[in-house]
Amino acid sequence: MPVRLVMAGADLGAQGPVRAKICGLTTPADVEAAASAGAAYGGFVFFARSPRHLSISAARELAVLAPVGLAKVALTVDADDAQLDAILSSVPIDILQLHGKETPDRVSQIRARYGLPVMKAVGVADAADVVALDLYSAVSDMLLVDAKAPKDAALPGGNGLAFDWRLIAGRRWTRPWMLAGGLTAANVAEAIHLTGARQVDVSSGVESTPGKKDADMIAEFVRATVAA
């Protein structure tokens, strides 16, 4: 219930500051930095090719450190039921983030099987991609509007790339949504003002090197988000 209330209160009509998600937490210090900065969500990545990838045991150790108020998000990429079963049987997770090519039917199956809020990432590069957001809003609890990864990219997200925010300016969906893709403390206010986002996601934009979070950058990003 607490997570659903957070999500329901994060739609475009919500009052109060914009919420931030810090994705790709890999150390206890990262969890502490995200919580201390006032982030609403902390993301744990389960994707072997990512520099932010966590084993299930490592993710559990971090998840139990997360205080109340920092919703724990598990990012998976085209995971099958066996992988999801393994994660969720060991790691206390609040939200599932599906960041692969999961179909609307697959999203519905996962949502029904696990009874957790599901956030579906949708990559955007041009106007044609925006149509998919309408399809996924019907089957997910939240949308993550991200920059579409280049065709030769090793990762589906966390590439530090932005998309043309004007593509979604003024758009509204039936579900809460979160903006991602190339966000930093320097540009997040502009992104919020242009798109109307009430939630934002950052990963590489708060790292000193790929996969290494910087506590000062996290704090600066959340401050810029809240002040926008």
C-alpha positions in Angstrom: 0.0 0.0 0.0 2.7 2.7 0.8 4.3 2.2 -2.6 1.0 2.5 -4.4 0.2 5.6 -2.5 3.5 7.1 -3.5 2.9 6.2 -7.1 -0.7 7.5 -7.2 0.5 10.8 -5.7 3.1 11.2 -8.4 0.9 12.0 -11.3 1.0 15.2 -13.3 -1.6 16.9 -11.1 0.3 16.2 -7.9 1.5 19.0 -5.7 4.8 19.1 -4.0 8.3 18.6 -5.3 9.3 16.4 -8.2 10.5 12.9 -7.1 13.8 11.5 -8.0 14.9 7.9 -8.7 18.6 7.1 -8.4 19.1 4.0 -10.5 22.1 1.6 -10.4 22.9 1.6 -6.7 25.8 -0.8 -6.0 27.1 -0.1 -2.5 25.8 0.7 1.0 27.2 4.2 0.5 25.1 4.6 -2.6 21.9 3.6 -0.7 22.8 6.1 2.1 23.5 8.9 -0.4 20.2 8.4 -2.2 18.2 8.3 1.1 20.1 11.2 2.6 19.6 13.3 -0.5 15.8 12.7 -0.4 15.4 10.4 -3.4 12.0 8.7 -3.5 13.3 5.6 -5.3 16.5 3.5 -5.4 17.1 1.2 -8.3 18.9 -2.1 -8.3 20.1 -3.5 -11.7 19.8 -7.2 -12.6 21.4 -7.3 -16.0 24.8 -8.9 -16.4 26.1 -6.6 -19.1 25.6 -3.5 -17.0 28.4 -2.0 -14.9 25.7 -1.6 -12.3 24.7 -5.2 -12.2 24.2 -6.9 -8.8 24.0 -10.5 -7.8 20.9 -11.4 -5.9 22.8 -11.7 -2.6 24.4 -8.3 -3.1 21.1 -6.7 -3.9 19.5 -8.2 -0.8 22.2 -6.8 1.4 21.6 -3.3 -0.1 17.8 -3.6 -0.1 17.6 -4.3 3.6 19.5 -1.1 4.3 17.0 1.1 2.4 15.0 3.2 4.9 11.3 3.7 4.8 10.6 6.3 2.1 13.1 5.0 -0.4 11.1 2.6 -2.6 13.2 -0.3 -3.9 13.1 -0.9 -7.6 14.4 -4.0 -9.4 15.4 -3.3 -13.0 15.3 -6.4 -15.2 15.7 -6.9 -19.0 13.5 -9.5 -20.7 13.7 -11.6 -17.5 11.9 -15.0 -17.5 9.8 -16.2 -14.6 12.7 -18.2 -13.2 14.9 -15.1 -12.9 12.1 -13.0 -11.4 11.2 -15.8 -9.0 14.9 -15.9 -7.8 15.1 -12.2 -7.3 11.8 -11.7 -5.6 12.2 -14.7 -3.3 15.3 -13.2 -1.8 15.3 -9.4 -2.3 12.6 -7.2 -0.7 11.4 -5.2 -3.7 8.6 -2.7 -4.0 8.5 -2.1 -7.7 9.5 -4.1 -10.8 11.0 -2.1 -13.7 10.9 -3.9 -17.0 13.6 -2.4 -19.3 13.7 -4.8 -22.2 11.4 -5.6 -25.1 8.6 -7.1 -23.0 5.3 -7.1 -24.8 2.1 -5.7 -23.3 1.0 -9.3 -22.8 4.2 -10.1 -20.9 3.9 -7.0 -18.8 0.3 -8.1 -17.8 1.5 -11.6 -17.0 4.3 -10.3 -14.7 1.9 -7.9 -13.0 -0.6 -10.7 -12.3 2.0 -13.3 -11.2 3.8 -11.2 -8.7 1.2 -8.7 -7.4 3.8 -5.9 -7.4 3.6 -2.5 -9.1 5.2 -2.7 -12.6 7.0 0.1 -14.3 7.6 -0.4 -18.0 10.4 1.5 -19.7 9.7 2.7 -23.2 12.5 4.1 -25.4 11.7 7.2 -27.4 13.7 8.6 -30.3 10.9 10.0 -32.6 7.2 10.6 -32.7 6.4 7.0 -33.7 7.8 5.7 -30.4 5.4 7.8 -28.4 2.5 5.6 -29.6 3.9 2.7 -27.5 3.5 4.7 -24.4 -0.3 4.6 -24.8 -0.2 0.8 -25.3 1.9 0.2 -22.2 0.0 2.6 -20.0 -3.0 0.2 -20.2 -1.0 -2.7 -18.7 1.5 -1.2 -16.3 1.3 0.8 -13.1 3.9 3.4 -14.2 5.8 4.4 -17.4 9.4 5.2 -17.6 9.9 7.4 -20.7 13.6 6.9 -21.6 15.8 7.7 -24.6 15.9 4.8 -27.0 19.2 3.1 -27.0 21.3 3.2 -30.2 21.0 0.0 -32.3 24.6 -1.0 -31.4 24.3 -0.2 -27.7 25.2 -2.8 -25.2 22.7 -1.5 -22.7 19.0 -0.7 -23.0 19.4 2.3 -20.7 21.9 4.1 -18.6 23.7 5.3 -21.7 23.7 9.0 -20.7 21.6 9.9 -23.8 18.7 12.3 -23.9 15.9 12.5 -26.4 14.0 15.4 -27.8 11.8 16.3 -24.8 9.5 18.3 -27.1 8.1 14.9 -28.3 6.2 14.5 -25.1 5.6 18.1 -24.1 2.0 18.4 -22.9 1.3 14.7 -23.2 -0.7 12.9 -20.5 -1.2 9.2 -19.8 -3.6 7.3 -17.6 -0.7 6.2 -15.4 2.0 8.0 -13.4 5.2 8.4 -15.4 8.9 9.1 -15.0 11.3 10.8 -17.3 14.8 9.3 -17.9 17.6 9.6 -20.4 20.7 11.8 -20.1 19.5 13.8 -17.1 22.0 15.6 -14.9 21.8 18.3 -12.2 22.5 20.8 -15.0 19.6 20.0 -17.3 16.9 18.4 -15.1 15.1 21.6 -14.4 14.8 22.3 -18.1 13.6 18.8 -18.7 10.9 19.1 -16.0 9.7 22.4 -17.2 9.5 21.3 -20.8 7.8 17.9 -20.3 5.8 18.5 -17.1 7.4 15.4 -15.5 6.7 14.9 -11.8 9.2 12.1 -11.5 12.7 11.8 -12.9 15.3 9.0 -13.1 19.1 9.3 -13.2 21.9 6.8 -13.4 25.0 7.8 -15.3 24.3 11.5 -14.6 25.4 11.0 -11.0 28.4 8.8 -11.6 32.1 9.7 -11.5 32.9 6.7 -13.8 30.5 4.1 -15.3 28.9 2.2 -12.4 30.4 4.3 -9.7 27.9 6.7 -8.0 29.1 10.0 -6.5 27.3 11.1 -3.3 27.8 14.8 -4.1 26.4 14.4 -7.6 23.4 12.5 -6.2 22.7 15.3 -3.6 23.1 18.0 -6.3 20.8 16.2 -8.7 18.0 15.8 -6.1 18.4 19.4 -5.0 18.0 20.5 -8.6 15.0 18.3 -9.0 13.2 19.5 -5.9 14.0 23.1 -6.8 12.6 22.9 -10.3 
